[in-house]
Amino acid sequence: MQQTEPTGRCDFLDMLEESAHFKRPVQVELRSGETFQAQVLDVVTESGEDFVLFPDRDRVPVTQIVGCKSMMDHEPRSYDEKL
């Protein structure tokens, strides 16, 4: 799984927002050890904290996510290929 720290917080949030925008699932690992696969509905910020909205579960604080991996079959080399 891609960890939040090595790629930076912005890259991590970009992956979650990309899931919401392109309607593609991600595999998520939580601090509790739970893993699941879901499409992100939205990423919101309230009182300085980021939350991820997934279908069929309560919103998840981004600080509780330790890993996130795109479930895309083809990983484009640039944003131009995604458009």
Summary of the structure (lengths in Angstrom):
residues: 83
radius of gyration: 12.2
end to end distance: 25.0
largest distance: 36.2
contacts: 205
relative contact order: 0.24
helix: 30%
strand: 37%
